[in-house]
Structures are given as structure tokens and as C-alpha cells.
């Protein structure tokens, strides 16, 4: 199973039409990766689907970086009892 970070990069690359290898933990979704507000909402939905979790939308949208998303999703998975690698 891929790590949380790898899975986030793959989803982000698919939604934003980027190469996963171009995406770094320090990248800001909007500033560095070009995510517009509608794409940010799509990312939240796709992360929920990818990990089988439900996130509080406002809290999820407040996450600005890829690394922040890794930490946020790891915490949500723990809270909801979802097993992950990494």
C-alpha cells in the first residue's frame, strides 16, 4: 500500500493535471500548484473517497500545503479508525 503522502500526491496530480513527481510536501495547493477554489473542493471530495473518510469541509479547506494535508488526513484517519500505511 502506498503511503498517505504518495496517495495524496496521486489524487492531487489527477485533479490538478500535474505529474505526481512535481508535487512536494512544502507546496501550497493554491500558490504553487494552481488550485482554484472549485478544485480545492474537488480535492477534499477525492481525498475523502481515496481514504474512506469524512472531513469537516471548512477545516479541510483551511489546509494549505501538501504536507499539511498529509498530517490532517493522518489525524482524521486515526480519529475515524481507518487503517493507513505511512
Order of alpha helices (4+ residues) and beta strands (2+ residues): alpha-alpha-alpha-alpha
